[in-house]
Every structure is written in structure tokens, then in C-alpha cells.
């Protein structure tokens, strides 16, 4: 199993030891959660969902509890999940009252004839499936609110760009997994971009762009400038290169993330796993929260480019 917690300007000099430990500890818990499911013969889908829920419930990541704020001072959450065995997929976008969007995405896949539901309609479906909606205040965190206020102040003054020393994180959490039955699965969840407007939706809930899984090739979850991931159909493109050209998962992922996206000035990264369990975690940003667990239970977590 491989996971990510977002890419962006994640620099060691901007990270306190306490914050670094918090990220490493939470990513480790998330990986352990998924591994325990896989180790006892559980499905890759179950592992992906449970792992992403851990990150959605943490205020550290731009997904679920830690979601950033829109220009209106609200939270809008997106997620998707895909089953590599059946090519079944589910996605949700613009949620404001669902604690774990990844679980609702799975319900869309398994309990409806559709792939994507958005906004109030998705939340009506959630209620019909017994999902308890939460108050929008559940998603409020002081850290994200301060970032919103700073961004809003800059916008109101006609300025743009990041505050010096501020991390530019491209949000999103994701997981890909391979189970004992040989089935791949992928999932992605996000709070979108800080100060987004007009109901903007990025790549995370777009099957093929931010999430893709096919047992014939690979499973991918992305994080980055969503518009570029959508235009390039990044996740599905990596799997197609693997399937039709026979290149390795590393080369396929590198060619898309480190060459094509870089040429277009699209920032971000992916986690990818092929049907044999080989992994790739390329990113063209300063850092990416990422980690993986091998079949023997060994967990590795990394944050910065140099490690």
C-alpha cells in the first residue's frame, strides 16, 4: 500500500519538530490501518477507504476535518474511489456536511447506478444511505481559518501570492493498494484549493484525472494543480502507458509527472502501484507527504525531496 498527504512547498526549514512528528505519526497510523486489513485478507477497497478515513479525520491534511476554506468562508469536499477488478468507480464533489467523503464516494459506486454526485444531491443520497450529516462547523480549524483570512486580506488589498515563509500545499490525500487476491484499488479525497470560487472542482473526484485503478495495469492517486491533472488525464494516462507500452511503473509515472507536467508548469505528484506491487512516488514540487508499507509490514514515511 502507498499513501500521500499532499504535495507542495513543503520545506524542512518551515517545519517544527513537533509538526513533522505529527505528520509522520498520522501517516504511519494510516498505513498501519490499511495494512492490518490487507494482512488479514481484506480487500484493497476496504484498505483504501479505511486509510483515507484516518487522514480525513486528521486536521493536518486538506481533506475532511482539515479542509481549506472557499472564498465564501465555507468548506467544499471532493473524493473518489475506484475498484481495479471491476472498474467500478464512485465520486462526490462540493460536499459541505459529510465527514468522510471517501466513504460516500464508495456508496455512490456500490449503491447507485452512477459514478459522480455533487452538492446537495450527493448529500440527499448520503441521507438515504443512512449517512449522518455533520455541521459545517465540524470542518473549522484555526490553522485553515487563519490561512483563509490571510488570503482574503491579500485579495481584498489587490495583492496575490503566498505570504513569505508560508507553505504552498496542493492539498489532497490518497491511497493505492494491492490485496492478496491481486486486486488493485485507488482513492483520493480533498478540500480543494484555498479561496476557490464558483463551485470549482479539481481533479480529485475525476476518474482518470486524480484517481484510477485497473487490475490490468496499475492504481494511481494524484495531488497537485488539479486543472493540469484534468487536462492531462494524469492517473489514467500513467496506467495506459504501463499497459500498452510495457514500460515500468516508475518510468510511466516519471514521464507524466516529471516531464509533461513540468513542461506545462503543472505542479504536483502521484503515488502509483502496478499489479505486481511495484511502486512509484514521483513529484515535481518541493515536497510530498508520502509513505508505503510492504507485504512484510515494514512502514516507510517521507516528507521532503531530499529524503
MARVEX-229572 format. One record per residue (C-alpha): residue number from 1; x, y, z. Coordinates in nm, 3 decimals, decimal comma. Last residue first. Example, Ala and Ser with C-alpha at 12.3 -4.5 7.8 and 13.67 -1.06 7.14 Angstrom:
+-----+---------+---------+---------+
|   n |       u |       v |       w |
+-----+---------+---------+---------+
|   2 |   1,367 |  -0,106 |   0,714 |
|   1 |   1,230 |  -0,450 |   0,780 |
+-----+---------+---------+---------+
//
This chain:
+-----+---------+---------+---------+
|   n |       u |       v |       w |
+-----+---------+---------+---------+
| 307 |   1,476 |   1,202 |   0,185 |
| 306 |   1,595 |   1,502 |  -0,012 |
| 305 |   1,254 |   1,579 |  -0,158 |
| 304 |   1,091 |   1,617 |   0,181 |
| 303 |   0,813 |   1,426 |   0,354 |
| 302 |   0,886 |   1,055 |   0,386 |
| 301 |   0,724 |   0,759 |   0,562 |
| 300 |   0,833 |   0,394 |   0,537 |
| 299 |   0,641 |   0,108 |   0,700 |
| 298 |   0,757 |  -0,253 |   0,705 |
| 297 |   0,459 |  -0,490 |   0,727 |
| 296 |   0,617 |  -0,781 |   0,538 |
| 295 |   0,398 |  -0,713 |   0,233 |
| 294 |   0,539 |  -0,362 |   0,206 |
| 293 |   0,401 |  -0,043 |   0,361 |
| 292 |   0,425 |   0,293 |   0,193 |
| 291 |   0,456 |   0,660 |   0,272 |
| 290 |   0,406 |   1,006 |   0,134 |
| 289 |   0,382 |   1,373 |   0,231 |
| 288 |   0,514 |   1,548 |  -0,078 |
| 287 |   0,793 |   1,801 |  -0,106 |
| 286 |   0,949 |   2,080 |  -0,310 |
| 285 |   0,719 |   2,009 |  -0,606 |
| 284 |   0,790 |   1,787 |  -0,906 |
| 283 |   0,662 |   1,465 |  -0,751 |
| 282 |   0,733 |   1,099 |  -0,825 |
| 281 |   0,602 |   0,822 |  -0,594 |
| 280 |   0,642 |   0,492 |  -0,781 |
| 279 |   0,554 |   0,141 |  -0,664 |
| 278 |   0,597 |  -0,221 |  -0,771 |
| 277 |   0,324 |  -0,442 |  -0,624 |
| 276 |   0,292 |  -0,684 |  -0,915 |
| 275 |  -0,031 |  -0,525 |  -1,043 |
| 274 |   0,135 |  -0,184 |  -1,059 |
| 273 |   0,138 |   0,080 |  -0,788 |
| 272 |   0,127 |   0,457 |  -0,819 |
| 271 |   0,150 |   0,760 |  -0,592 |
| 270 |   0,137 |   1,089 |  -0,773 |
| 269 |   0,290 |   1,435 |  -0,772 |
| 268 |   0,224 |   1,805 |  -0,806 |
| 267 |   0,296 |   2,121 |  -1,001 |
| 266 |   0,186 |   2,194 |  -1,357 |
| 265 |   0,431 |   2,423 |  -1,531 |
| 264 |   0,335 |   2,275 |  -1,871 |
| 263 |   0,681 |   2,130 |  -1,932 |
| 262 |   0,685 |   2,014 |  -1,570 |
| 261 |   0,356 |   1,831 |  -1,619 |
| 260 |   0,488 |   1,650 |  -1,927 |
| 259 |   0,834 |   1,566 |  -1,795 |
| 258 |   0,847 |   1,490 |  -1,422 |
| 257 |   0,483 |   1,394 |  -1,368 |
| 256 |   0,396 |   1,214 |  -1,693 |
| 255 |   0,732 |   1,062 |  -1,783 |
| 254 |   0,808 |   0,987 |  -1,418 |
| 253 |   0,483 |   0,793 |  -1,368 |
| 252 |   0,536 |   0,578 |  -1,677 |
| 251 |   0,904 |   0,530 |  -1,598 |
| 250 |   0,841 |   0,421 |  -1,241 |
| 249 |   0,551 |   0,194 |  -1,332 |
| 248 |   0,780 |   0,020 |  -1,580 |
| 247 |   0,730 |   0,046 |  -1,956 |
| 246 |   0,521 |  -0,213 |  -2,137 |
| 245 |   0,388 |   0,026 |  -2,398 |
| 244 |   0,018 |  -0,056 |  -2,379 |
| 243 |  -0,049 |  -0,134 |  -2,015 |
| 242 |   0,212 |   0,085 |  -1,847 |
| 241 |   0,143 |   0,382 |  -2,071 |
| 240 |  -0,230 |   0,333 |  -2,014 |
| 239 |  -0,184 |   0,326 |  -1,636 |
| 238 |   0,008 |   0,655 |  -1,640 |
| 237 |  -0,250 |   0,810 |  -1,870 |
| 236 |  -0,536 |   0,703 |  -1,642 |
| 235 |  -0,388 |   0,893 |  -1,347 |
| 234 |  -0,285 |   1,201 |  -1,544 |
| 233 |  -0,589 |   1,276 |  -1,761 |
| 232 |  -0,368 |   1,554 |  -1,899 |
| 231 |  -0,627 |   1,830 |  -1,885 |
| 230 |  -0,762 |   1,702 |  -1,554 |
| 229 |  -0,420 |   1,677 |  -1,387 |
| 228 |  -0,335 |   2,024 |  -1,513 |
| 227 |  -0,654 |   2,171 |  -1,366 |
| 226 |  -0,590 |   1,993 |  -1,039 |
| 225 |  -0,259 |   2,160 |  -0,962 |
| 224 |  -0,131 |   1,889 |  -0,730 |
| 223 |  -0,211 |   1,555 |  -0,577 |
| 222 |  -0,265 |   1,228 |  -0,759 |
| 221 |  -0,381 |   0,875 |  -0,686 |
| 220 |  -0,285 |   0,586 |  -0,914 |
| 219 |  -0,357 |   0,213 |  -0,947 |
| 218 |  -0,196 |  -0,005 |  -1,212 |
| 217 |  -0,214 |  -0,211 |  -1,529 |
| 216 |  -0,457 |  -0,494 |  -1,599 |
| 215 |  -0,601 |  -0,473 |  -1,248 |
| 214 |  -0,726 |  -0,123 |  -1,331 |
| 213 |  -0,728 |   0,171 |  -1,091 |
| 212 |  -0,760 |   0,547 |  -1,145 |
| 211 |  -0,781 |   0,861 |  -0,936 |
| 210 |  -0,686 |   1,226 |  -0,995 |
| 209 |  -0,750 |   1,251 |  -1,368 |
| 208 |  -0,890 |   0,916 |  -1,476 |
| 207 |  -1,194 |   0,935 |  -1,251 |
| 206 |  -1,246 |   1,299 |  -1,158 |
| 205 |  -1,311 |   1,334 |  -0,785 |
| 204 |  -0,954 |   1,450 |  -0,708 |
| 203 |  -0,904 |   1,651 |  -1,029 |
| 202 |  -1,040 |   1,986 |  -0,920 |
| 201 |  -1,389 |   2,123 |  -0,865 |
| 200 |  -1,460 |   2,497 |  -0,854 |
| 199 |  -1,802 |   2,584 |  -0,710 |
| 198 |  -1,771 |   2,946 |  -0,825 |
| 197 |  -1,466 |   3,030 |  -0,616 |
| 196 |  -1,162 |   2,868 |  -0,452 |
| 195 |  -1,014 |   3,063 |  -0,159 |
| 194 |  -0,781 |   2,777 |  -0,055 |
| 193 |  -0,786 |   2,493 |  -0,306 |
| 192 |  -0,980 |   2,169 |  -0,284 |
| 191 |  -1,078 |   2,003 |   0,044 |
| 190 |  -0,954 |   1,673 |  -0,085 |
| 189 |  -1,000 |   1,295 |  -0,106 |
| 188 |  -0,841 |   1,033 |  -0,332 |
| 187 |  -0,888 |   0,658 |  -0,372 |
| 186 |  -0,724 |   0,370 |  -0,554 |
| 185 |  -0,781 |  -0,004 |  -0,573 |
| 184 |  -0,587 |  -0,302 |  -0,707 |
| 183 |  -0,690 |  -0,667 |  -0,683 |
| 182 |  -0,435 |  -0,947 |  -0,667 |
| 181 |  -0,634 |  -1,162 |  -0,425 |
| 180 |  -0,382 |  -1,082 |  -0,151 |
| 179 |  -0,459 |  -0,712 |  -0,184 |
| 178 |  -0,291 |  -0,432 |  -0,380 |
| 177 |  -0,339 |  -0,078 |  -0,254 |
| 176 |  -0,349 |   0,286 |  -0,358 |
| 175 |  -0,412 |   0,574 |  -0,119 |
| 174 |  -0,485 |   0,945 |  -0,136 |
| 173 |  -0,487 |   1,274 |   0,049 |
| 172 |  -0,538 |   1,616 |  -0,107 |
| 171 |  -0,387 |   1,956 |  -0,065 |
| 170 |  -0,166 |   2,143 |  -0,304 |
| 169 |   0,033 |   2,294 |  -0,024 |
| 168 |   0,203 |   2,627 |  -0,061 |
| 167 |   0,384 |   2,667 |   0,269 |
| 166 |   0,408 |   3,018 |   0,407 |
| 165 |   0,756 |   3,153 |   0,475 |
| 164 |   0,679 |   3,478 |   0,293 |
| 163 |   0,300 |   3,508 |   0,244 |
| 162 |   0,192 |   3,349 |  -0,080 |
| 161 |   0,086 |   3,529 |  -0,394 |
| 160 |  -0,170 |   3,796 |  -0,467 |
| 159 |  -0,234 |   4,157 |  -0,378 |
| 158 |  -0,542 |   4,362 |  -0,456 |
| 157 |  -0,599 |   4,461 |  -0,096 |
| 156 |  -0,913 |   4,248 |  -0,073 |
| 155 |  -0,725 |   3,953 |  -0,222 |
| 154 |  -0,441 |   3,985 |   0,028 |
| 153 |  -0,688 |   4,012 |   0,316 |
| 152 |  -0,875 |   3,710 |   0,183 |
| 151 |  -0,555 |   3,505 |   0,168 |
| 150 |  -0,465 |   3,598 |   0,525 |
| 149 |  -0,818 |   3,524 |   0,647 |
| 148 |  -0,819 |   3,189 |   0,469 |
| 147 |  -0,482 |   3,090 |   0,613 |
| 146 |  -0,607 |   3,190 |   0,958 |
| 145 |  -0,918 |   2,977 |   0,905 |
| 144 |  -0,707 |   2,680 |   0,798 |
| 143 |  -0,499 |   2,688 |   1,117 |
| 142 |  -0,794 |   2,760 |   1,345 |
| 141 |  -0,984 |   2,456 |   1,222 |
| 140 |  -1,345 |   2,452 |   1,108 |
| 139 |  -1,458 |   2,125 |   0,947 |
| 138 |  -1,704 |   2,035 |   1,224 |
| 137 |  -1,852 |   2,385 |   1,194 |
| 136 |  -2,025 |   2,275 |   0,874 |
| 135 |  -2,249 |   2,065 |   1,099 |
| 134 |  -2,238 |   1,693 |   1,030 |
| 133 |  -2,452 |   1,463 |   0,817 |
| 132 |  -2,524 |   1,110 |   0,937 |
| 131 |  -2,501 |   0,863 |   0,650 |
| 130 |  -2,804 |   0,634 |   0,648 |
| 129 |  -2,796 |   0,561 |   0,276 |
| 128 |  -3,087 |   0,797 |   0,201 |
| 127 |  -2,903 |   1,066 |   0,397 |
| 126 |  -2,597 |   1,027 |   0,174 |
| 125 |  -2,816 |   1,044 |  -0,136 |
| 124 |  -2,953 |   1,376 |  -0,013 |
| 123 |  -2,593 |   1,484 |   0,044 |
| 122 |  -2,499 |   1,394 |  -0,312 |
| 121 |  -2,796 |   1,594 |  -0,437 |
| 120 |  -2,698 |   1,891 |  -0,222 |
| 119 |  -2,356 |   1,914 |  -0,385 |
| 118 |  -2,236 |   1,660 |  -0,636 |
| 117 |  -2,283 |   1,300 |  -0,747 |
| 116 |  -2,046 |   1,101 |  -0,966 |
| 115 |  -2,028 |   0,741 |  -1,091 |
| 114 |  -2,396 |   0,648 |  -1,113 |
| 113 |  -2,600 |   0,328 |  -1,092 |
| 112 |  -2,620 |   0,365 |  -0,713 |
| 111 |  -2,531 |   0,160 |  -0,406 |
| 110 |  -2,179 |   0,036 |  -0,481 |
| 109 |  -2,008 |   0,326 |  -0,657 |
| 108 |  -2,210 |   0,603 |  -0,491 |
| 107 |  -2,155 |   0,426 |  -0,158 |
| 106 |  -1,781 |   0,426 |  -0,224 |
| 105 |  -1,786 |   0,800 |  -0,287 |
| 104 |  -1,979 |   0,840 |   0,039 |
| 103 |  -1,699 |   0,659 |   0,221 |
| 102 |  -1,435 |   0,881 |   0,061 |
| 101 |  -1,632 |   1,193 |   0,162 |
| 100 |  -1,587 |   1,119 |   0,534 |
|  99 |  -1,747 |   1,389 |   0,749 |
|  98 |  -2,022 |   1,480 |   0,504 |
|  97 |  -2,187 |   1,820 |   0,556 |
|  96 |  -2,043 |   2,056 |   0,295 |
|  95 |  -1,993 |   1,837 |  -0,011 |
|  94 |  -1,889 |   2,005 |  -0,336 |
|  93 |  -1,792 |   1,681 |  -0,509 |
|  92 |  -1,856 |   1,307 |  -0,492 |
|  91 |  -1,709 |   1,015 |  -0,685 |
|  90 |  -1,766 |   0,643 |  -0,732 |
|  89 |  -1,595 |   0,390 |  -0,953 |
|  88 |  -1,638 |   0,031 |  -1,069 |
|  87 |  -1,356 |  -0,075 |  -1,297 |
|  86 |  -1,443 |  -0,433 |  -1,187 |
|  85 |  -1,109 |  -0,552 |  -1,050 |
|  84 |  -0,935 |  -0,216 |  -1,026 |
|  83 |  -1,204 |  -0,076 |  -0,796 |
|  82 |  -1,205 |   0,304 |  -0,793 |
|  81 |  -1,259 |   0,571 |  -0,527 |
|  80 |  -1,335 |   0,942 |  -0,547 |
|  79 |  -1,344 |   1,245 |  -0,321 |
|  78 |  -1,443 |   1,613 |  -0,303 |
|  77 |  -1,512 |   1,849 |  -0,013 |
|  76 |  -1,639 |   2,207 |  -0,010 |
|  75 |  -1,571 |   2,409 |   0,304 |
|  74 |  -1,714 |   2,756 |   0,364 |
|  73 |  -1,560 |   3,103 |   0,404 |
|  72 |  -1,713 |   3,238 |   0,084 |
|  71 |  -1,376 |   3,240 |  -0,093 |
|  70 |  -1,356 |   2,868 |  -0,013 |
|  69 |  -1,194 |   2,736 |   0,303 |
|  68 |  -0,931 |   2,464 |   0,342 |
|  67 |  -1,017 |   2,115 |   0,461 |
|  66 |  -0,856 |   1,978 |   0,778 |
|  65 |  -1,154 |   1,775 |   0,902 |
|  64 |  -1,223 |   1,615 |   0,564 |
|  63 |  -0,930 |   1,670 |   0,331 |
|  62 |  -0,650 |   1,926 |   0,334 |
|  61 |  -0,441 |   1,734 |   0,584 |
|  60 |  -0,330 |   1,802 |   0,940 |
|  59 |  -0,678 |   1,830 |   1,091 |
|  58 |  -0,699 |   1,448 |   1,093 |
|  57 |  -1,032 |   1,271 |   1,032 |
|  56 |  -0,983 |   1,277 |   0,654 |
|  55 |  -0,640 |   1,119 |   0,705 |
|  54 |  -0,782 |   0,825 |   0,901 |
|  53 |  -1,070 |   0,799 |   0,654 |
|  52 |  -0,815 |   0,765 |   0,373 |
|  51 |  -0,676 |   0,451 |   0,533 |
|  50 |  -1,017 |   0,295 |   0,589 |
|  49 |  -1,126 |   0,357 |   0,229 |
|  48 |  -0,803 |   0,229 |   0,074 |
|  47 |  -0,794 |  -0,082 |   0,291 |
|  46 |  -1,156 |  -0,170 |   0,225 |
|  45 |  -1,102 |  -0,129 |  -0,149 |
|  44 |  -0,783 |  -0,336 |  -0,137 |
|  43 |  -0,989 |  -0,619 |   0,009 |
|  42 |  -0,923 |  -0,792 |   0,338 |
|  41 |  -0,702 |  -1,098 |   0,367 |
|  40 |  -0,589 |  -1,050 |   0,726 |
|  39 |  -0,275 |  -0,868 |   0,615 |
|  38 |  -0,472 |  -0,636 |   0,385 |
|  37 |  -0,690 |  -0,501 |   0,665 |
|  36 |  -0,394 |  -0,462 |   0,900 |
|  35 |  -0,201 |  -0,290 |   0,623 |
|  34 |  -0,468 |  -0,026 |   0,575 |
|  33 |  -0,473 |   0,079 |   0,939 |
|  32 |  -0,094 |   0,060 |   0,963 |
|  31 |  -0,064 |   0,296 |   0,669 |
|  30 |  -0,300 |   0,549 |   0,829 |
|  29 |  -0,125 |   0,522 |   1,165 |
|  28 |   0,211 |   0,582 |   0,996 |
|  27 |   0,075 |   0,884 |   0,809 |
|  26 |  -0,052 |   1,020 |   1,140 |
|  25 |   0,280 |   0,968 |   1,320 |
|  24 |   0,486 |   1,118 |   1,037 |
|  23 |   0,263 |   1,425 |   1,016 |
|  22 |   0,262 |   1,481 |   1,392 |
|  21 |   0,638 |   1,426 |   1,412 |
|  20 |   0,698 |   1,695 |   1,150 |
|  19 |   0,468 |   1,932 |   1,336 |
|  18 |   0,655 |   1,880 |   1,663 |
|  17 |   0,996 |   1,915 |   1,501 |
|  16 |   0,883 |   2,247 |   1,350 |
|  15 |   0,855 |   2,262 |   0,972 |
|  14 |   0,942 |   2,571 |   0,769 |
|  13 |   1,313 |   2,487 |   0,744 |
|  12 |   1,230 |   2,134 |   0,627 |
|  11 |   1,037 |   2,263 |   0,328 |
|  10 |   0,694 |   2,159 |   0,200 |
|   9 |   0,618 |   2,383 |  -0,096 |
|   8 |   0,362 |   2,146 |  -0,244 |
|   7 |   0,235 |   1,791 |  -0,233 |
|   6 |  -0,048 |   1,625 |  -0,044 |
|   5 |  -0,097 |   1,353 |   0,214 |
|   4 |   0,009 |   1,054 |   0,010 |
|   3 |  -0,039 |   0,681 |   0,052 |
|   2 |   0,112 |   0,355 |  -0,078 |
|   1 |   0,000 |   0,000 |   0,000 |
+-----+---------+---------+---------+
//
